[in-house]
Amino acid sequence: MASDMILRDAATLGSINFFLWLISLPLGKTWPVDFIWSCWPPLMCATIIVRSGSSNQNGDCHRMLIVCTLTAIWGYRLTHNFVSRGGVGHEDWRYTNMRAQFGSHFWWISLFSVFLGQTAFLFGACLSLYGALENALPVGMSDAAGSIVCACAILLEMAADIQLDWHQAARREKRTEEVILRTGLWAWSRHPNYMGELMFWWGLWIFGAPVAPRWVVCGPLGITFLFTCISVKLVEDRQLANKGDLYRAYQREVPSPLLLLPPSVCRWFGAAARGASGSAKGSAKSGASKR
């Protein structure tokens, strides 16, 4: 992992996002930035392989094939979801809210908060690709583990997305009155698609862990922070604002925002939480009557 190559690739990604920001200004929408998430990792795979080949520092070809295939499938799924759900020409609600919040200043704030901000998180996560693709060691246990984690992550994201699409279609066609999807994977986790995304980036890190510097772990850690502390909160705040008590009931029914927990375990946690809440209310009433 040559530092000059890393800096050059980071500058390239930053330049691309800066160009996308310039495009977004006349469009009045930030949707072009969403393509970079699915397109940059496969492009970075190709760049690293070509560059390592020209410098006679090739990694193991079997590992290269596995990593590139998994990354390409992951990128295709994300791009397909974005396009099929009307992402082209449509601004994500998070950016629309930011546009309303910052008003006339959003045009320049978006450069840092949307475009360059995503550059930092995405490039940090992609640091794992250097170790994975430049690793010349024979394929071993870490590769098997990385393959399993990445493959399971992609399948988890695909299954969660399909179930969500079916539910939304059923609502549009009046085939269900359920406002909230609470079956399938969504009975195990409130955000199983996010869990799959985290698993994918940790899986890539596992591929290169035997040879990559320890600080590379900051990549998947950054993505974990992004989803657990920012993305989940933004989505759940919106759901609570739109669905109120219905979503609060779902939060009690499925207490895990990310980790997949069997419904029986979720029910146990829910009953324990309700019991604790009831005891607290009872104690408060008892204390009030004594006063």
URGI-V450266 format. One record per residue. N is the residue number from 1. RES is the residue in three letters. PSI is psi in whole degrees, -180 to 180 (* if undefined). Layout:
n=N res=RES psi=PSI
n=N res=RES psi=PSI
This chain:
n=1 res=MET psi=89
n=2 res=ALA psi=131
n=3 res=SER psi=-34
n=4 res=ASP psi=-36
n=5 res=MET psi=-39
n=6 res=ILE psi=-45
n=7 res=LEU psi=-38
n=8 res=ARG psi=-43
n=9 res=ASP psi=-38
n=10 res=ALA psi=-41
n=11 res=ALA psi=-36
n=12 res=THR psi=-48
n=13 res=LEU psi=-42
n=14 res=GLY psi=-39
n=15 res=SER psi=-41
n=16 res=ILE psi=-45
n=17 res=ASN psi=-33
n=18 res=PHE psi=-41
n=19 res=PHE psi=-41
n=20 res=LEU psi=-34
n=21 res=TRP psi=-43
n=22 res=LEU psi=-39
n=23 res=ILE psi=-37
n=24 res=SER psi=-25
n=25 res=LEU psi=-53
n=26 res=PRO psi=-27
n=27 res=LEU psi=-29
n=28 res=GLY psi=14
n=29 res=LYS psi=152
n=30 res=THR psi=10
n=31 res=TRP psi=-28
n=32 res=PRO psi=-28
n=33 res=VAL psi=-24
n=34 res=ASP psi=-25
n=35 res=PHE psi=-27
n=36 res=ILE psi=-30
n=37 res=TRP psi=-40
n=38 res=SER psi=-24
n=39 res=CYS psi=-34
n=40 res=TRP psi=-46
n=41 res=PRO psi=-46
n=42 res=PRO psi=-38
n=43 res=LEU psi=-39
n=44 res=MET psi=-36
n=45 res=CYS psi=-49
n=46 res=ALA psi=-41
n=47 res=THR psi=-46
n=48 res=ILE psi=-41
n=49 res=ILE psi=-46
n=50 res=VAL psi=-43
n=51 res=ARG psi=-40
n=52 res=SER psi=-31
n=53 res=GLY psi=-39
n=54 res=SER psi=-22
n=55 res=SER psi=9
n=56 res=ASN psi=38
n=57 res=GLN psi=44
n=58 res=ASN psi=142
n=59 res=GLY psi=-175
n=60 res=ASP psi=128
n=61 res=CYS psi=-33
n=62 res=HIS psi=-42
n=63 res=ARG psi=-42
n=64 res=MET psi=-46
n=65 res=LEU psi=-44
n=66 res=ILE psi=-50
n=67 res=VAL psi=-46
n=68 res=CYS psi=-39
n=69 res=THR psi=-47
n=70 res=LEU psi=-42
n=71 res=THR psi=-40
n=72 res=ALA psi=-42
n=73 res=ILE psi=-44
n=74 res=TRP psi=-45
n=75 res=GLY psi=-39
n=76 res=TYR psi=-44
n=77 res=ARG psi=-45
n=78 res=LEU psi=-42
n=79 res=THR psi=-43
n=80 res=HIS psi=-44
n=81 res=ASN psi=-44
n=82 res=PHE psi=-46
n=83 res=VAL psi=-46
n=84 res=SER psi=-25
n=85 res=ARG psi=15
n=86 res=GLY psi=28
n=87 res=GLY psi=-30
n=88 res=VAL psi=120
n=89 res=GLY psi=-6
n=90 res=HIS psi=127
n=91 res=GLU psi=134
n=92 res=ASP psi=140
n=93 res=TRP psi=-28
n=94 res=ARG psi=-43
n=95 res=TYR psi=-33
n=96 res=THR psi=-41
n=97 res=ASN psi=-40
n=98 res=MET psi=-38
n=99 res=ARG psi=-41
n=100 res=ALA psi=-36
n=101 res=GLN psi=-42
n=102 res=PHE psi=-10
n=103 res=GLY psi=-129
n=104 res=SER psi=-13
n=105 res=HIS psi=-7
n=106 res=PHE psi=-31
n=107 res=TRP psi=-39
n=108 res=TRP psi=-29
n=109 res=ILE psi=-35
n=110 res=SER psi=-29
n=111 res=LEU psi=-41
n=112 res=PHE psi=-43
n=113 res=SER psi=-30
n=114 res=VAL psi=-57
n=115 res=PHE psi=-57
n=116 res=LEU psi=-30
n=117 res=GLY psi=-43
n=118 res=GLN psi=-30
n=119 res=THR psi=-45
n=120 res=ALA psi=-49
n=121 res=PHE psi=-44
n=122 res=LEU psi=-45
n=123 res=PHE psi=-37
n=124 res=GLY psi=-43
n=125 res=ALA psi=-36
n=126 res=CYS psi=-8
n=127 res=LEU psi=-28
n=128 res=SER psi=-25
n=129 res=LEU psi=-30
n=130 res=TYR psi=-51
n=131 res=GLY psi=-39
n=132 res=ALA psi=-40
n=133 res=LEU psi=-20
n=134 res=GLU psi=0
n=135 res=ASN psi=115
n=136 res=ALA psi=-2
n=137 res=LEU psi=152
n=138 res=PRO psi=154
n=139 res=VAL psi=132
n=140 res=GLY psi=-157
n=141 res=MET psi=-37
n=142 res=SER psi=-33
n=143 res=ASP psi=-39
n=144 res=ALA psi=-43
n=145 res=ALA psi=-44
n=146 res=GLY psi=-41
n=147 res=SER psi=-45
n=148 res=ILE psi=-46
n=149 res=VAL psi=-46
n=150 res=CYS psi=-44
n=151 res=ALA psi=-44
n=152 res=CYS psi=-37
n=153 res=ALA psi=-46
n=154 res=ILE psi=-44
n=155 res=LEU psi=-39
n=156 res=LEU psi=-45
n=157 res=GLU psi=-43
n=158 res=MET psi=-47
n=159 res=ALA psi=-43
n=160 res=ALA psi=-41
n=161 res=ASP psi=-42
n=162 res=ILE psi=-45
n=163 res=GLN psi=-40
n=164 res=LEU psi=-42
n=165 res=ASP psi=-42
n=166 res=TRP psi=-43
n=167 res=HIS psi=-45
n=168 res=GLN psi=-37
n=169 res=ALA psi=-41
n=170 res=ALA psi=-37
n=171 res=ARG psi=-42
n=172 res=ARG psi=-37
n=173 res=GLU psi=9
n=174 res=LYS psi=31
n=175 res=ARG psi=-7
n=176 res=THR psi=149
n=177 res=GLU psi=2
n=178 res=GLU psi=120
n=179 res=VAL psi=-34
n=180 res=ILE psi=134
n=181 res=LEU psi=117
n=182 res=ARG psi=26
n=183 res=THR psi=173
n=184 res=GLY psi=-139
n=185 res=LEU psi=-26
n=186 res=TRP psi=-4
n=187 res=ALA psi=-10
n=188 res=TRP psi=-31
n=189 res=SER psi=146
n=190 res=ARG psi=-18
n=191 res=HIS psi=66
n=192 res=PRO psi=-28
n=193 res=ASN psi=-38
n=194 res=TYR psi=-38
n=195 res=MET psi=-41
n=196 res=GLY psi=-39
n=197 res=GLU psi=-44
n=198 res=LEU psi=-43
n=199 res=MET psi=-39
n=200 res=PHE psi=-47
n=201 res=TRP psi=-34
n=202 res=TRP psi=-33
n=203 res=GLY psi=-42
n=204 res=LEU psi=-39
n=205 res=TRP psi=-38
n=206 res=ILE psi=-38
n=207 res=PHE psi=-44
n=208 res=GLY psi=0
n=209 res=ALA psi=-38
n=210 res=PRO psi=-25
n=211 res=VAL psi=-18
n=212 res=ALA psi=149
n=213 res=PRO psi=152
n=214 res=ARG psi=-31
n=215 res=TRP psi=-14
n=216 res=VAL psi=-22
n=217 res=VAL psi=-15
n=218 res=CYS psi=-24
n=219 res=GLY psi=-64
n=220 res=PRO psi=-29
n=221 res=LEU psi=-39
n=222 res=GLY psi=-43
n=223 res=ILE psi=-39
n=224 res=THR psi=-44
n=225 res=PHE psi=-44
n=226 res=LEU psi=-45
n=227 res=PHE psi=-43
n=228 res=THR psi=-35
n=229 res=CYS psi=-19
n=230 res=ILE psi=-61
n=231 res=SER psi=-50
n=232 res=VAL psi=-44
n=233 res=LYS psi=-44
n=234 res=LEU psi=-45
n=235 res=VAL psi=-44
n=236 res=GLU psi=-35
n=237 res=ASP psi=-39
n=238 res=ARG psi=-42
n=239 res=GLN psi=-40
n=240 res=LEU psi=-37
n=241 res=ALA psi=-35
n=242 res=ASN psi=-33
n=243 res=LYS psi=-9
n=244 res=GLY psi=-124
n=245 res=ASP psi=-29
n=246 res=LEU psi=-41
n=247 res=TYR psi=-32
n=248 res=ARG psi=-39
n=249 res=ALA psi=-39
n=250 res=TYR psi=-39
n=251 res=GLN psi=-37
n=252 res=ARG psi=-37
n=253 res=GLU psi=-39
n=254 res=VAL psi=88
n=255 res=PRO psi=-17
n=256 res=SER psi=120
n=257 res=PRO psi=-26
n=258 res=LEU psi=-58
n=259 res=LEU psi=140
n=260 res=LEU psi=114
n=261 res=LEU psi=133
n=262 res=PRO psi=146
n=263 res=PRO psi=-34
n=264 res=SER psi=-39
n=265 res=VAL psi=-40
n=266 res=CYS psi=-42
n=267 res=ARG psi=-37
n=268 res=TRP psi=-45
n=269 res=PHE psi=-41
n=270 res=GLY psi=-43
n=271 res=ALA psi=-39
n=272 res=ALA psi=-41
n=273 res=ALA psi=-42
n=274 res=ARG psi=-38
n=275 res=GLY psi=-42
n=276 res=ALA psi=-41
n=277 res=SER psi=-41
n=278 res=GLY psi=-40
n=279 res=SER psi=-40
n=280 res=ALA psi=-41
n=281 res=LYS psi=-38
n=282 res=GLY psi=-41
n=283 res=SER psi=-40
n=284 res=ALA psi=-43
n=285 res=LYS psi=-40
n=286 res=SER psi=-43
n=287 res=GLY psi=-38
n=288 res=ALA psi=-40
n=289 res=SER psi=-32
n=290 res=LYS psi=-34
n=291 res=ARG psi=*
